[in-house]
Amino acid sequence: MAADYEKFSELLKSLAHPARLRIVAGLIKNECNVAKIQDILGLPQSTISQHLRVLKNAGIINGRKEGTKTCYRVIDTRARKIIGIIKRK
């Protein structure tokens, strides 16, 4: 079975930012919303939202509404494996 290099390349491009890697690593442990991510990373809400949009468009995360907030979680198993490899270093 041939590897789908095009799709894998897109996944890697979506993860290729330190903030997005930290967001994905955090969301593997716990679902959370933008405000919580903002508190942890200390980045502006608009920046967090942009990173979440990239991750969501890539199919790495999804969100579910809880009242006025959206809770995000990692749904891509390949992204989980990549974060696992990074953490093992």
C-alpha positions in Angstrom: 0.0 0.0 0.0 1.5 3.3 -1.1 1.8 6.1 1.4 -0.3 9.1 0.6 2.5 11.7 0.7 0.2 14.6 -0.3 -2.2 14.1 2.6 0.6 13.5 5.1 2.4 16.6 3.9 -0.7 18.6 4.5 -1.0 17.2 8.1 2.7 18.1 8.8 2.2 21.6 7.4 -0.8 22.1 9.7 1.3 21.0 12.7 4.4 23.0 11.7 4.1 25.8 14.2 5.1 25.6 17.9 1.8 27.0 19.1 -0.2 24.5 17.1 2.0 21.7 18.4 1.4 22.8 22.0 -2.3 23.2 21.3 -2.6 19.6 19.9 -0.5 18.2 22.8 -2.7 19.9 25.3 -5.9 18.8 23.6 -4.7 15.2 23.6 -4.8 15.3 27.4 -8.0 17.3 27.8 -10.7 18.9 25.8 -10.9 22.6 26.3 -12.1 25.9 24.9 -10.3 29.0 23.5 -10.2 30.8 26.9 -8.5 27.9 28.6 -6.0 27.5 25.8 -5.4 31.3 25.9 -4.7 31.1 29.7 -2.3 28.2 29.3 -0.3 29.6 26.2 -0.6 33.3 27.1 -1.4 34.2 23.5 -4.2 36.5 22.3 -7.6 35.0 21.7 -7.5 35.9 18.0 -4.2 34.1 17.6 -5.5 31.0 19.3 -8.6 31.1 17.1 -6.5 31.3 13.9 -4.4 28.3 15.0 -7.6 26.3 15.9 -9.0 27.1 12.5 -5.9 25.7 10.7 -6.1 22.5 12.9 -9.8 22.1 12.3 -9.5 22.7 8.5 -6.8 20.0 8.4 -9.1 17.5 10.3 -6.8 17.3 13.3 -9.3 18.6 15.8 -13.0 19.2 16.0 -15.2 21.2 18.3 -18.5 20.7 20.0 -20.7 23.4 21.4 -21.3 23.7 25.1 -23.6 26.7 25.5 -21.7 29.7 24.2 -18.3 27.9 24.3 -16.8 25.4 21.9 -14.7 22.5 23.4 -12.0 21.2 21.1 -10.5 17.7 21.0 -7.9 15.9 18.8 -9.5 13.4 16.4 -6.6 12.6 14.1 -4.7 9.5 15.2 -1.7 10.4 13.1 -1.4 13.8 14.9 -1.6 11.9 18.3 1.3 9.6 17.2 3.4 12.6 16.0 2.9 14.3 19.4 3.8 11.1 21.1 7.1 10.8 19.1 7.9 14.5 19.9 7.4 13.9 23.6 9.6 10.9 23.7 12.7 12.8 22.6 
